[in-house]
Amino acid sequence: MTTVEASLEASRGRLLGLAYRMLGSRADAEDIVQDAYLRVKGRNQRNIRNLEAFLFTTVTRLCLDHLKSARVKREVYVGSWLPEPVIDSGSLSPESAAELADDLSFALLLTLEKLSPQERAAFLLHDVFDTPFAQIALVLEKSEASCRQLAVRARKAVRSAKPGSPAPPGAHKALLSKFAEAVMTGDVSRLQMMLTDDVVTYSDGGGLKVAALNPIFGADKVARYFIGVARKHQMSGVTIEVRLVLINGAPGIVVNIDGTLDQTINIEVVDGLISAFYLVRNPEKLRSADAIIRAGAFSEV
């Protein structure tokens, strides 16, 4: 392995982490990083003063270009759009002590999705990847003052969207276990007691799998939705396997139907109750997770 290849490999996790947070897609992040690597190899590397800075600049700009076409596609996306679930979140670590360094939650990623691409880039580079504003200004081709304002606006949006009192991992896992048990036994009243009154469920099938086209609001409707779906599966005679694993760095559920990954479920917990569900059924978004699970390269909780 050459010195350049070694440097590229050493930066891979941080670059993937940036691209995934920018795009919400592990597959697209992999493609972006690979494209950046090819661009480095195609240049005279003696002219690159700081290889990692060059890579971060290239990846960020490629992501910004990608988001232009992605925004058009999402305008015609069937149903709710959710990020691609990540089972091996450690591979996307920014190796930073920043407050949001380990936060890959769907809530944060969906908040980032509402920002402008340049706000997203300025915020992630500075607040998550500890990049100085002087360098961000070069990446975004704006003044430092403009980049600071972009990051400030993004930071306000992120902070306003954060839940009040998220549960610690142990309580999060226990609540998931109780949820799964209530759904499988058809206990509507027990399930309702685990939910906030304004709980919401987002379901992403991408037009490729059956999913709720619009978010489902309210404890009663959400409880009956989950139990109704479970009953249909049970009546059809399929084999249902539910496992608790780490998804996007937090306890989540993978559901296998007849041995095939059918969906992932993430939750948001506030004050000991579930306030949001994020269901990913789109098979295109489950390919990476399925491969990792089949290889056994994941963490059960």
Residue pairs with C-beta under 8 A, 6 or more apart in sequence:
1 9
4 40
4 41
4 45
4 51
7 51
7 52
8 37
8 40
8 51
8 55
11 51
11 52
11 55
12 33
13 91
13 92
13 93
13 94
13 95
14 56
14 93
14 94
14 95
14 129
15 33
15 36
15 55
15 56
15 59
16 26
16 29
16 30
16 33
16 91
16 92
17 92
17 93
17 94
17 128
17 129
18 56
18 59
18 60
18 63
18 94
18 124
18 125
18 128
18 129
19 28
19 29
19 32
19 33
19 59
19 62
19 63
20 26
20 29
20 84
20 86
20 92
20 104
21 92
21 104
21 109
21 112
21 120
21 124
21 128
22 29
22 60
22 63
22 64
22 67
22 112
22 117
22 120
22 121
22 124
23 29
23 32
23 63
23 66
23 67
23 70
24 82
24 83
24 84
24 109
24 112
24 113
25 83
25 84
25 285
26 84
26 86
26 288
27 84
27 284
27 287
27 288
28 66
28 70
32 59
32 62
32 63
32 66
33 59
35 62
36 55
36 58
36 59
36 62
37 55
39 58
40 48
40 51
40 54
40 55
40 58
45 51
48 54
53 135
56 125
56 129
56 131
56 135
56 139
57 138
57 139
60 121
60 125
60 139
60 140
61 139
63 117
63 121
64 117
64 118
64 121
67 117
68 117
74 81
77 206
77 207
78 205
78 206
78 207
78 213
79 203
79 204
79 205
79 206
79 207
79 211
79 212
79 213
79 214
80 202
80 203
80 204
80 211
80 212
80 213
80 214
80 215
81 113
81 204
82 106
82 110
82 202
82 204
82 278
82 279
82 280
82 285
83 106
83 109
83 110
83 113
83 248
84 280
84 285
84 288
84 289
85 247
85 248
85 252
85 264
85 266
85 280
85 285
85 286
85 289
86 92
86 104
86 247
86 248
86 249
86 288
86 289
87 245
87 246
87 247
87 288
87 289
87 292
87 293
87 297
87 298
88 292
88 297
88 298
89 102
89 104
89 246
89 247
89 248
89 249
92 104
93 101
93 102
94 101
94 128
94 129
94 130
95 101
96 128
96 129
96 130
98 127
98 128
98 129
98 130
99 127
100 108
100 127
100 128
100 158
101 128
102 249
103 249
104 248
104 249
105 248
105 249
105 250
105 266
105 268
106 248
106 266
106 268
106 276
106 278
107 161
107 162
107 163
107 268
107 276
108 158
108 161
109 248
111 157
111 158
111 161
112 120
112 123
112 124
112 154
112 158
114 157
115 123
115 153
115 154
115 157
116 150
118 140
118 142
118 150
119 150
119 151
119 153
119 154
119 157
120 154
121 136
121 139
121 140
121 150
122 136
122 140
122 147
122 148
122 150
122 151
122 154
123 150
123 151
123 154
123 155
123 158
125 131
125 135
125 136
125 139
126 132
126 133
126 136
126 147
126 151
127 151
127 154
127 155
131 139
133 144
133 147
133 148
133 151
134 144
136 144
136 147
136 151
137 143
137 144
137 146
137 147
140 146
140 147
140 150
142 150
163 268
163 269
163 270
163 275
164 270
164 271
165 270
165 271
166 172
166 268
166 269
166 270
167 175
167 269
167 272
169 250
169 251
169 301
171 269
171 272
172 250
172 251
172 267
172 269
173 244
173 251
173 301
175 194
175 267
175 269
175 272
175 274
176 244
176 251
176 252
176 253
176 267
177 244
178 190
178 194
179 191
179 194
179 267
179 274
180 242
180 244
180 253
181 187
182 190
182 191
182 194
182 227
183 191
183 226
183 227
183 230
184 230
184 240
184 242
186 227
186 230
186 231
187 227
188 223
188 224
188 227
191 223
191 226
191 227
192 219
192 220
192 223
194 273
194 274
195 219
195 222
195 223
195 273
195 274
195 275
196 219
196 270
196 271
196 273
196 274
196 275
197 218
197 219
198 217
198 218
198 275
199 217
199 218
199 219
199 222
199 273
199 274
199 275
199 276
199 277
200 215
200 216
200 217
200 222
200 275
200 276
200 277
201 212
201 215
201 216
201 222
201 225
201 226
201 276
201 277
201 279
202 215
202 276
202 277
202 278
202 279
203 211
203 212
203 216
203 279
203 281
204 211
204 278
204 279
204 280
204 281
204 282
204 285
205 211
205 281
205 282
206 281
206 282
206 284
206 285
208 281
208 282
208 283
208 284
209 263
209 281
209 282
209 283
210 281
211 279
211 281
211 282
212 225
216 222
216 225
222 277
230 240
233 240
233 257
234 240
238 257
238 258
239 256
239 257
239 258
239 259
240 255
240 256
240 257
241 255
241 256
241 259
242 253
242 254
242 255
242 256
243 253
243 254
243 256
243 300
244 251
244 252
244 253
244 300
244 301
245 251
245 252
245 253
245 254
245 293
245 298
245 299
245 300
245 301
246 252
246 298
246 299
246 300
246 301
247 253
247 254
247 264
247 266
247 289
248 266
250 266
251 301
252 264
252 265
252 266
252 267
253 264
253 265
254 261
254 263
254 264
254 265
254 289
254 293
255 261
255 262
255 263
255 264
255 265
256 262
260 290
261 286
261 289
261 290
261 293
262 281
263 279
263 280
263 281
263 286
264 279
264 280
264 286
264 289
265 277
265 278
265 279
266 277
266 278
267 274
267 276
267 277
267 278
268 274
268 275
268 276
268 277
268 278
269 275
280 286
292 298
